[in-house]
């Protein structure tokens, strides 16, 4: 009799652990879709595509997407261009939503412009 109770308890515990792990995975995937939507809103489609592939479990597509991104930004110029694009979008968002932070950004940019001209 005790054997059946122990086996039942083990089966119940295994089921609960399995459901818990499954729900954690699904939460991660839902969160990845939310991030993908946010990336699309910011017009960062490369990264949005990667998050969507992760969310649906397309890991081979994800590997190919990562390889594509790495090859595209392999040179310093390409990496700087992509980071500049992201920086512009973030600065535009900050400037339109928070005047204090916009003023900080302007001060940083003016200080950056002053340094090269002072060195020459």
ChimeraX commands (.cxc) that place a marker at each C-alpha (Angstrom):
marker #1 position 0.00,0.00,0.00 radius 0.5
marker #1 position 2.78,2.44,0.87 radius 0.5
marker #1 position 4.48,1.69,-2.42 radius 0.5
marker #1 position 1.43,2.94,-4.34 radius 0.5
marker #1 position 1.25,6.08,-2.22 radius 0.5
marker #1 position 4.95,6.79,-2.77 radius 0.5
marker #1 position 4.68,6.15,-6.52 radius 0.5
marker #1 position 1.61,8.39,-6.71 radius 0.5
marker #1 position 3.41,11.15,-4.82 radius 0.5
marker #1 position 6.43,10.86,-7.11 radius 0.5
marker #1 position 4.20,10.99,-10.19 radius 0.5
marker #1 position 2.35,14.03,-8.82 radius 0.5
marker #1 position 5.61,15.79,-7.94 radius 0.5
marker #1 position 7.04,15.02,-11.40 radius 0.5
marker #1 position 3.92,16.39,-13.06 radius 0.5
marker #1 position 4.00,19.58,-11.00 radius 0.5
marker #1 position 7.69,20.14,-11.71 radius 0.5
marker #1 position 7.11,19.52,-15.42 radius 0.5
marker #1 position 4.23,22.01,-15.51 radius 0.5
marker #1 position 6.25,24.57,-13.61 radius 0.5
marker #1 position 9.17,24.25,-16.06 radius 0.5
marker #1 position 6.80,24.42,-19.04 radius 0.5
marker #1 position 5.18,27.61,-17.72 radius 0.5
marker #1 position 8.59,29.21,-17.18 radius 0.5
marker #1 position 9.52,28.47,-20.78 radius 0.5
marker #1 position 6.24,29.88,-22.06 radius 0.5
marker #1 position 6.70,33.06,-20.01 radius 0.5
marker #1 position 10.17,33.51,-21.54 radius 0.5
marker #1 position 8.74,33.06,-25.02 radius 0.5
marker #1 position 5.90,35.53,-24.39 radius 0.5
marker #1 position 8.43,38.01,-23.07 radius 0.5
marker #1 position 10.57,37.48,-26.19 radius 0.5
marker #1 position 7.53,38.32,-28.34 radius 0.5
marker #1 position 6.94,41.48,-26.32 radius 0.5
marker #1 position 10.57,42.49,-26.84 radius 0.5
marker #1 position 10.25,41.69,-30.56 radius 0.5
marker #1 position 7.24,44.00,-30.80 radius 0.5
marker #1 position 9.17,46.72,-28.97 radius 0.5
marker #1 position 12.10,46.26,-31.35 radius 0.5
marker #1 position 9.72,46.56,-34.32 radius 0.5
marker #1 position 8.32,49.78,-32.82 radius 0.5
marker #1 position 11.88,51.10,-32.68 radius 0.5
marker #1 position 12.42,49.91,-36.28 radius 0.5
marker #1 position 15.12,47.43,-35.27 radius 0.5
marker #1 position 13.85,44.61,-37.46 radius 0.5
marker #1 position 17.06,42.55,-37.34 radius 0.5
marker #1 position 16.80,42.10,-33.62 radius 0.5
marker #1 position 13.02,41.71,-33.68 radius 0.5
marker #1 position 13.35,38.82,-36.11 radius 0.5
marker #1 position 15.82,37.08,-33.82 radius 0.5
marker #1 position 13.52,37.42,-30.80 radius 0.5
marker #1 position 10.57,36.11,-32.81 radius 0.5
marker #1 position 12.57,33.09,-33.95 radius 0.5
marker #1 position 13.48,32.34,-30.34 radius 0.5
marker #1 position 9.87,32.74,-29.24 radius 0.5
marker #1 position 8.53,30.22,-31.75 radius 0.5
marker #1 position 11.41,27.79,-31.20 radius 0.5
marker #1 position 13.06,28.25,-34.61 radius 0.5
marker #1 position 16.59,27.79,-33.26 radius 0.5
marker #1 position 18.19,26.98,-36.63 radius 0.5
marker #1 position 16.68,30.19,-38.05 radius 0.5
marker #1 position 17.95,32.04,-34.99 radius 0.5
marker #1 position 21.49,30.76,-35.61 radius 0.5
marker #1 position 21.30,31.88,-39.24 radius 0.5
marker #1 position 19.95,35.30,-38.18 radius 0.5
marker #1 position 22.77,35.75,-35.67 radius 0.5
marker #1 position 25.29,34.75,-38.33 radius 0.5
marker #1 position 23.71,37.26,-40.74 radius 0.5
marker #1 position 23.91,40.07,-38.17 radius 0.5
marker #1 position 27.52,39.23,-37.26 radius 0.5
marker #1 position 28.57,39.18,-40.93 radius 0.5
marker #1 position 26.75,42.44,-41.62 radius 0.5
marker #1 position 28.52,44.31,-38.82 radius 0.5
marker #1 position 31.87,42.66,-39.23 radius 0.5
marker #1 position 33.67,45.88,-40.13 radius 0.5
marker #1 position 34.11,48.77,-37.75 radius 0.5
marker #1 position 32.25,51.11,-40.09 radius 0.5
marker #1 position 29.20,48.84,-40.26 radius 0.5
marker #1 position 29.15,48.39,-36.48 radius 0.5
marker #1 position 29.43,52.14,-35.90 radius 0.5
marker #1 position 26.68,52.78,-38.47 radius 0.5
marker #1 position 24.30,50.35,-36.76 radius 0.5
marker #1 position 25.07,51.75,-33.30 radius 0.5
marker #1 position 24.66,55.30,-34.63 radius 0.5
marker #1 position 21.24,54.36,-36.00 radius 0.5
marker #1 position 20.19,53.01,-32.60 radius 0.5
marker #1 position 21.65,56.04,-30.84 radius 0.5
marker #1 position 19.70,58.42,-33.07 radius 0.5
marker #1 position 16.46,56.59,-32.34 radius 0.5
marker #1 position 17.07,56.62,-28.60 radius 0.5
marker #1 position 18.06,60.31,-28.60 radius 0.5
marker #1 position 14.99,61.21,-30.64 radius 0.5
marker #1 position 12.78,59.34,-28.19 radius 0.5
marker #1 position 14.43,60.97,-25.17 radius 0.5
marker #1 position 14.30,64.43,-26.71 radius 0.5
marker #1 position 10.59,64.13,-27.41 radius 0.5
marker #1 position 9.64,62.67,-24.01 radius 0.5
marker #1 position 11.90,64.17,-21.34 radius 0.5
marker #1 position 13.19,67.73,-21.52 radius 0.5
marker #1 position 15.66,67.28,-18.64 radius 0.5
marker #1 position 17.34,64.27,-20.22 radius 0.5
marker #1 position 17.29,66.02,-23.59 radius 0.5
marker #1 position 19.20,68.92,-22.04 radius 0.5
marker #1 position 21.71,66.44,-20.60 radius 0.5
marker #1 position 22.20,64.88,-24.03 radius 0.5
marker #1 position 22.72,68.29,-25.62 radius 0.5
marker #1 position 25.31,69.15,-22.96 radius 0.5
marker #1 position 27.14,65.87,-23.58 radius 0.5
marker #1 position 27.13,66.42,-27.34 radius 0.5
marker #1 position 28.36,70.00,-27.01 radius 0.5
marker #1 position 31.12,68.89,-24.66 radius 0.5
marker #1 position 32.10,66.20,-27.19 radius 0.5
marker #1 position 32.23,68.76,-29.99 radius 0.5
marker #1 position 34.37,71.11,-27.91 radius 0.5
marker #1 position 37.10,68.54,-27.20 radius 0.5
marker #1 position 38.22,67.80,-30.80 radius 0.5
marker #1 position 38.28,71.50,-31.78 radius 0.5
marker #1 position 40.34,72.37,-28.68 radius 0.5
marker #1 position 42.89,69.65,-29.56 radius 0.5
marker #1 position 43.54,71.09,-33.02 radius 0.5
marker link #1:1,2 radius 0.2
marker link #1:2,3 radius 0.2
marker link #1:3,4 radius 0.2
marker link #1:4,5 radius 0.2
marker link #1:5,6 radius 0.2
marker link #1:6,7 radius 0.2
marker link #1:7,8 radius 0.2
marker link #1:8,9 radius 0.2
marker link #1:9,10 radius 0.2
marker link #1:10,11 radius 0.2
marker link #1:11,12 radius 0.2
marker link #1:12,13 radius 0.2
marker link #1:13,14 radius 0.2
marker link #1:14,15 radius 0.2
marker link #1:15,16 radius 0.2
marker link #1:16,17 radius 0.2
marker link #1:17,18 radius 0.2
marker link #1:18,19 radius 0.2
marker link #1:19,20 radius 0.2
marker link #1:20,21 radius 0.2
marker link #1:21,22 radius 0.2
marker link #1:22,23 radius 0.2
marker link #1:23,24 radius 0.2
marker link #1:24,25 radius 0.2
marker link #1:25,26 radius 0.2
marker link #1:26,27 radius 0.2
marker link #1:27,28 radius 0.2
marker link #1:28,29 radius 0.2
marker link #1:29,30 radius 0.2
marker link #1:30,31 radius 0.2
marker link #1:31,32 radius 0.2
marker link #1:32,33 radius 0.2
marker link #1:33,34 radius 0.2
marker link #1:34,35 radius 0.2
marker link #1:35,36 radius 0.2
marker link #1:36,37 radius 0.2
marker link #1:37,38 radius 0.2
marker link #1:38,39 radius 0.2
marker link #1:39,40 radius 0.2
marker link #1:40,41 radius 0.2
marker link #1:41,42 radius 0.2
marker link #1:42,43 radius 0.2
marker link #1:43,44 radius 0.2
marker link #1:44,45 radius 0.2
marker link #1:45,46 radius 0.2
marker link #1:46,47 radius 0.2
marker link #1:47,48 radius 0.2
marker link #1:48,49 radius 0.2
marker link #1:49,50 radius 0.2
marker link #1:50,51 radius 0.2
marker link #1:51,52 radius 0.2
marker link #1:52,53 radius 0.2
marker link #1:53,54 radius 0.2
marker link #1:54,55 radius 0.2
marker link #1:55,56 radius 0.2
marker link #1:56,57 radius 0.2
marker link #1:57,58 radius 0.2
marker link #1:58,59 radius 0.2
marker link #1:59,60 radius 0.2
marker link #1:60,61 radius 0.2
marker link #1:61,62 radius 0.2
marker link #1:62,63 radius 0.2
marker link #1:63,64 radius 0.2
marker link #1:64,65 radius 0.2
marker link #1:65,66 radius 0.2
marker link #1:66,67 radius 0.2
marker link #1:67,68 radius 0.2
marker link #1:68,69 radius 0.2
marker link #1:69,70 radius 0.2
marker link #1:70,71 radius 0.2
marker link #1:71,72 radius 0.2
marker link #1:72,73 radius 0.2
marker link #1:73,74 radius 0.2
marker link #1:74,75 radius 0.2
marker link #1:75,76 radius 0.2
marker link #1:76,77 radius 0.2
marker link #1:77,78 radius 0.2
marker link #1:78,79 radius 0.2
marker link #1:79,80 radius 0.2
marker link #1:80,81 radius 0.2
marker link #1:81,82 radius 0.2
marker link #1:82,83 radius 0.2
marker link #1:83,84 radius 0.2
marker link #1:84,85 radius 0.2
marker link #1:85,86 radius 0.2
marker link #1:86,87 radius 0.2
marker link #1:87,88 radius 0.2
marker link #1:88,89 radius 0.2
marker link #1:89,90 radius 0.2
marker link #1:90,91 radius 0.2
marker link #1:91,92 radius 0.2
marker link #1:92,93 radius 0.2
marker link #1:93,94 radius 0.2
marker link #1:94,95 radius 0.2
marker link #1:95,96 radius 0.2
marker link #1:96,97 radius 0.2
marker link #1:97,98 radius 0.2
marker link #1:98,99 radius 0.2
marker link #1:99,100 radius 0.2
marker link #1:100,101 radius 0.2
marker link #1:101,102 radius 0.2
marker link #1:102,103 radius 0.2
marker link #1:103,104 radius 0.2
marker link #1:104,105 radius 0.2
marker link #1:105,106 radius 0.2
marker link #1:106,107 radius 0.2
marker link #1:107,108 radius 0.2
marker link #1:108,109 radius 0.2
marker link #1:109,110 radius 0.2
marker link #1:110,111 radius 0.2
marker link #1:111,112 radius 0.2
marker link #1:112,113 radius 0.2
marker link #1:113,114 radius 0.2
marker link #1:114,115 radius 0.2
marker link #1:115,116 radius 0.2
marker link #1:116,117 radius 0.2
marker link #1:117,118 radius 0.2
marker link #1:118,119 radius 0.2
marker link #1:119,120 radius 0.2
view
